[in-house]
């Protein structure tokens, strides 16, 4: 319980420290149809209506804080509704906005604190054919996933650790 409180506190602190970065670049990779989108560090993708709404609301799924707030609940996300038609966005950790030198250490601490949940998450991702296929198409496997975030519109964001 103590680890969860610490991880949650760290996530809250880091998510508030990432807000000034959002004002710099609100470009977010969005796929309007079914399929997969991969956010990469050097790509400045055009933002669609959904991305604009998120940017206007001050939220971004492309920050260390967003990943850290998703880690603790990822094992509990119901992936059964994610099918081949679902919009799955893959966000690479190397593409996250923020100060990687300081925030990556907190992210790693959160991952360590949730090691048991990571095992469950990896099994859940491995058991979902649609997510597994989309990960493999991009050259990743279930064990590369550090968090998933389900959205109200049935889309899912899959955070992948590409920091080899």
CORDA-V262529 format. One record per backbone hydrogen bond with DSSP energy under -0.5 kcal/mol. NH is the residue of the N-H (numbers start at 0). CO is the residue of the C=O. E is the energy in kcal/mol with one decimal. If there is no record, write none. Layout:
# CORDA-V262529
nh->NH co->CO e->E
nh->NH co->CO e->E
This chain:
# CORDA-V262529
nh->4 co->0 e->-2.3
nh->5 co->1 e->-2.3
nh->6 co->2 e->-2.8
nh->7 co->3 e->-2.7
nh->8 co->4 e->-2.5
nh->9 co->5 e->-2.7
nh->10 co->6 e->-2.5
nh->11 co->7 e->-2.4
nh->12 co->8 e->-2.5
nh->13 co->9 e->-2.8
nh->14 co->10 e->-2.5
nh->15 co->11 e->-1.5
nh->16 co->12 e->-1.5
nh->17 co->13 e->-1.1
nh->18 co->15 e->-0.6
nh->20 co->17 e->-0.7
nh->21 co->17 e->-1.1
nh->21 co->18 e->-0.7
nh->22 co->18 e->-0.8
nh->22 co->19 e->-0.5
nh->23 co->19 e->-0.5
nh->23 co->20 e->-1.2
nh->24 co->20 e->-1.1
nh->31 co->29 e->-0.6
nh->34 co->85 e->-1.0
nh->36 co->87 e->-1.1
nh->38 co->89 e->-1.8
nh->39 co->37 e->-0.6
nh->42 co->39 e->-1.1
nh->44 co->42 e->-0.7
nh->51 co->47 e->-2.3
nh->52 co->48 e->-2.2
nh->53 co->49 e->-2.0
nh->54 co->50 e->-2.7
nh->55 co->51 e->-2.8
nh->56 co->52 e->-1.6
nh->57 co->54 e->-1.1
nh->58 co->53 e->-2.3
nh->63 co->96 e->-1.2
nh->66 co->62 e->-1.8
nh->67 co->63 e->-2.8
nh->68 co->64 e->-2.4
nh->69 co->65 e->-1.0
nh->69 co->66 e->-0.7
nh->70 co->66 e->-1.5
nh->71 co->67 e->-0.7
nh->73 co->69 e->-0.8
nh->73 co->70 e->-1.0
nh->75 co->72 e->-1.2
nh->76 co->73 e->-1.2
nh->78 co->76 e->-0.8
nh->81 co->78 e->-1.6
nh->82 co->80 e->-0.8
nh->85 co->82 e->-1.5
nh->87 co->34 e->-2.5
nh->87 co->85 e->-0.8
nh->88 co->86 e->-0.6
nh->88 co->155 e->-2.7
nh->89 co->36 e->-3.3
nh->89 co->87 e->-0.5
nh->90 co->88 e->-0.6
nh->90 co->157 e->-2.6
nh->91 co->38 e->-1.0
nh->91 co->89 e->-0.6
nh->92 co->159 e->-2.5
nh->94 co->91 e->-1.8
nh->95 co->92 e->-1.4
nh->96 co->61 e->-3.2
nh->99 co->97 e->-1.1
nh->101 co->98 e->-0.8
nh->102 co->98 e->-3.1
nh->103 co->99 e->-1.6
nh->105 co->101 e->-1.0
nh->106 co->102 e->-2.2
nh->107 co->103 e->-2.7
nh->108 co->104 e->-2.0
nh->109 co->105 e->-2.2
nh->110 co->106 e->-2.3
nh->111 co->107 e->-2.3
nh->112 co->108 e->-2.4
nh->113 co->109 e->-1.0
nh->114 co->111 e->-1.4
nh->117 co->113 e->-2.0
nh->118 co->114 e->-1.4
nh->119 co->115 e->-1.5
nh->120 co->116 e->-2.9
nh->121 co->117 e->-2.8
nh->122 co->118 e->-1.8
nh->123 co->119 e->-2.5
nh->124 co->120 e->-2.8
nh->125 co->121 e->-2.6
nh->126 co->122 e->-1.8
nh->127 co->124 e->-1.4
nh->128 co->126 e->-0.8
nh->131 co->127 e->-2.6
nh->132 co->128 e->-2.4
nh->133 co->129 e->-2.0
nh->134 co->130 e->-2.6
nh->135 co->131 e->-2.6
nh->136 co->132 e->-2.2
nh->137 co->133 e->-0.9
nh->137 co->134 e->-0.9
nh->138 co->135 e->-1.2
nh->139 co->134 e->-2.7
nh->143 co->140 e->-2.1
nh->144 co->141 e->-1.6
nh->145 co->158 e->-2.6
nh->146 co->158 e->-1.1
nh->148 co->156 e->-2.5
nh->150 co->154 e->-2.7
nh->153 co->150 e->-1.8
nh->155 co->86 e->-2.3
nh->156 co->148 e->-2.6
nh->157 co->88 e->-3.2
nh->157 co->155 e->-0.5
nh->158 co->146 e->-2.9
nh->158 co->156 e->-0.6
nh->159 co->90 e->-2.6
nh->159 co->157 e->-0.6
nh->160 co->143 e->-3.2
nh->161 co->159 e->-0.9
nh->163 co->161 e->-1.2
